[in-house]
């Protein structure tokens, strides 16, 4: 039981959720101004992501929110000068915005759904979800844990899988943005009448 509740008391869990909320906070302003054109921010992100400094800004956020307790996380800090790197930044911005929208919607509405179901159990009407309002029905009380379990699963997933899905893996896999790796030393030995054999610390020949 303690292990299941551990992600809820970790600060890193909520900093990673905040990392997904940041782009939604900016996009929500446009949605409030022009709700009929929700796709415009995704189009604007294309020229923004092509700027060399866009990757630096994303890496700074990743260092601050994804790995706050690591002194030297493995993220690149150089601007994206090559066009493949710039397009990778564009794809990352689009992905982060879409994923952040889903996470923001879930973290806001899942507790509201749970409250509306609990209110229907006792016959209390709610303005947020009038579809659930009605006479008292104990069946709705059985459904209250479902949105809460879904919210917990979302928080636990953010605590465990955010670094590889939200920047760490992307920064490490890109040869032009990750730090150069040092070649492992190798040792060679040969015996009379046999072929020379070279091995590395990983055990490869």
Wavefront OBJ file of the C-alpha trace (Angstrom):
o trace
v 0.000 0.000 0.000
v 2.822 2.369 0.859
v 4.500 1.588 -2.435
v 1.341 2.471 -4.351
v 1.029 5.831 -2.611
v 4.713 6.704 -2.938
v 4.365 8.561 -6.297
v 1.760 10.853 -4.726
v 4.221 12.233 -2.169
v 7.184 12.744 -4.487
v 7.909 16.262 -5.633
v 9.296 14.994 -8.921
v 5.854 13.625 -9.834
v 4.267 17.051 -9.786
v 7.172 18.837 -11.471
v 6.785 16.405 -14.383
v 3.058 17.069 -14.508
v 3.881 20.780 -14.530
v 6.255 20.158 -17.446
v 3.283 18.895 -19.453
v 1.065 21.745 -18.279
v 3.423 24.548 -19.391
v 2.605 24.509 -23.148
v -1.111 24.106 -22.398
v -1.062 27.282 -20.307
v 0.081 29.270 -23.337
v -2.230 27.506 -25.783
v -5.251 27.936 -23.504
v -4.987 31.689 -23.907
v -5.593 31.300 -27.644
v -8.408 28.828 -27.031
v -10.087 31.447 -24.835
v -9.656 34.164 -27.465
v -10.592 32.065 -30.523
v -12.102 28.703 -29.516
v -13.252 28.053 -33.082
v -9.668 27.677 -34.333
v -7.941 25.369 -31.833
v -5.375 24.153 -34.391
v -3.687 27.540 -34.897
v -1.186 27.120 -32.004
v 0.035 23.866 -33.539
v 0.757 25.695 -36.785
v 2.559 28.500 -34.959
v 4.792 25.962 -33.242
v 6.366 25.014 -36.586
v 8.309 28.283 -37.148
v 8.970 28.556 -33.421
v 10.536 25.088 -33.315
v 12.743 25.895 -36.287
v 14.499 28.635 -34.322
v 17.930 27.456 -33.095
v 17.244 28.658 -29.561
v 13.964 26.730 -29.240
v 15.783 23.553 -28.279
v 17.787 25.399 -25.635
v 14.544 26.630 -24.042
v 13.084 23.104 -24.063
v 16.235 21.655 -22.523
v 16.221 24.279 -19.770
v 12.650 23.331 -18.876
v 13.527 19.637 -18.960
v 16.467 20.141 -16.617
v 14.386 22.199 -14.204
v 11.215 20.092 -14.139
v 12.135 16.558 -15.248
v 15.408 16.095 -13.378
v 15.404 18.705 -10.585
v 17.485 16.558 -8.217
v 20.219 15.642 -10.693
v 23.276 17.847 -10.643
v 24.335 17.086 -14.224
v 21.489 15.495 -16.225
v 22.232 14.094 -19.659
v 20.585 16.783 -21.769
v 22.097 18.765 -24.601
v 22.539 22.517 -24.197
v 23.628 23.638 -27.652
v 21.245 25.370 -30.084
v 19.900 23.335 -32.970
v 21.901 24.452 -35.985
v 21.305 21.519 -38.344
v 17.921 21.259 -40.050
v 17.236 17.676 -38.890
v 17.710 18.843 -35.300
v 15.343 21.757 -35.858
v 12.641 19.503 -37.261
v 13.087 17.165 -34.319
v 12.465 20.133 -32.065
v 9.280 20.937 -34.003
v 8.027 17.369 -33.619
v 8.841 17.448 -29.925
v 6.921 20.707 -29.421
v 3.891 19.322 -31.241
v 3.984 16.081 -29.265
v 4.439 17.838 -25.942
v 1.550 20.207 -26.625
v -0.855 17.435 -27.626
v 0.139 15.222 -24.719
v -0.067 18.155 -22.339
v -3.590 18.886 -23.529
v -4.689 15.337 -22.745
v -3.021 15.391 -19.324
v -4.448 18.804 -18.447
v -7.949 17.746 -19.439
v -7.692 14.546 -17.393
v -6.301 16.179 -14.254
v -9.095 18.768 -14.296
v -12.110 16.679 -15.274
v -11.488 13.339 -13.592
v -11.924 14.800 -10.064
v -15.022 16.655 -11.273
v -16.491 13.423 -12.631
v -15.812 11.677 -9.323
v -17.534 14.482 -7.415
v -20.523 14.446 -9.777
v -20.940 10.695 -9.350
v -20.768 11.021 -5.567
v -23.320 13.844 -5.663
v -25.696 11.741 -7.753
v -25.505 9.026 -5.099
v -27.257 11.335 -2.617
v -29.360 13.139 -5.223
v -27.389 16.416 -5.220
v -27.377 18.281 -8.545
v -24.091 19.581 -9.975
v -23.725 22.356 -12.547
v -20.489 20.995 -14.022
v -22.047 17.736 -15.230
v -25.824 18.139 -15.464
v -25.987 14.865 -17.402
v -25.222 13.000 -14.189
v -27.813 14.846 -12.091
v -30.945 12.978 -11.070
v -32.642 11.179 -8.226
v -30.487 9.402 -5.629
v -29.042 6.146 -6.891
v -26.510 4.051 -5.004
v -25.202 2.561 -8.240
v -23.382 5.814 -9.023
v -21.524 5.487 -5.730
v -19.892 2.346 -7.053
v -18.535 4.318 -10.012
v -16.855 7.021 -7.915
v -13.494 5.186 -7.581
v -13.109 4.723 -11.345
v -12.106 8.313 -12.269
v -9.942 8.500 -9.140
v -8.116 5.309 -10.121
v -7.627 6.718 -13.626
v -6.212 9.922 -12.116
v -3.842 7.924 -9.931
v -2.686 5.918 -12.960
v -1.977 9.189 -14.770
v 0.039 10.558 -11.857
v 1.950 7.296 -11.415
v 2.738 7.181 -15.147
v 4.073 10.720 -14.955
v 6.283 9.740 -12.026
v 7.777 6.730 -13.789
v 7.811 7.385 -17.533
v 8.130 11.122 -18.067
v 11.919 11.343 -18.571
v 12.110 8.884 -21.512
v 8.886 10.118 -23.131
v 9.290 13.848 -22.516
v 12.829 14.648 -23.449
v 15.497 12.501 -21.846
v 15.389 9.758 -24.463
v 15.011 12.291 -27.261
v 18.093 14.178 -26.154
v 20.173 11.072 -25.643
v 19.276 9.374 -28.930
v 20.067 12.350 -31.144
v 23.748 12.094 -32.102
v 24.078 15.816 -32.758
v 22.584 16.954 -29.454
v 23.910 14.395 -27.008
v 27.299 14.567 -25.486
v 30.091 12.636 -27.182
v 30.701 9.283 -25.567
v 34.137 8.090 -24.682
v 35.333 4.936 -26.335
v 35.797 2.044 -23.955
v 39.345 0.725 -23.622
v 40.054 -2.647 -25.107
v 42.646 -5.279 -24.452
v 44.108 -7.706 -26.944
v 45.819 -10.955 -26.216
v 47.189 -13.675 -28.398
v 48.490 -17.124 -27.771
v 51.007 -19.066 -29.894
v 49.230 -20.787 -32.735
v 45.896 -18.982 -32.156
v 44.192 -15.914 -33.533
v 44.458 -12.641 -31.650
v 41.415 -11.885 -29.502
v 40.383 -8.387 -28.481
v 37.838 -7.765 -25.780
v 36.202 -4.706 -24.317
v 34.753 -4.291 -20.806
v 31.327 -5.183 -22.189
v 32.567 -8.577 -23.250
v 32.376 -8.035 -27.029
v 35.032 -9.378 -29.322
l 1 2 3 4 5 6 7 8 9 10 11 12 13 14 15 16 17 18 19 20 21 22 23 24 25 26 27 28 29 30 31 32 33 34 35 36 37 38 39 40 41 42 43 44 45 46 47 48 49 50 51 52 53 54 55 56 57 58 59 60 61 62 63 64 65 66 67 68 69 70 71 72 73 74 75 76 77 78 79 80 81 82 83 84 85 86 87 88 89 90 91 92 93 94 95 96 97 98 99 100 101 102 103 104 105 106 107 108 109 110 111 112 113 114 115 116 117 118 119 120 121 122 123 124 125 126 127 128 129 130 131 132 133 134 135 136 137 138 139 140 141 142 143 144 145 146 147 148 149 150 151 152 153 154 155 156 157 158 159 160 161 162 163 164 165 166 167 168 169 170 171 172 173 174 175 176 177 178 179 180 181 182 183 184 185 186 187 188 189 190 191 192 193 194 195 196 197 198 199 200 201 202 203 204 205
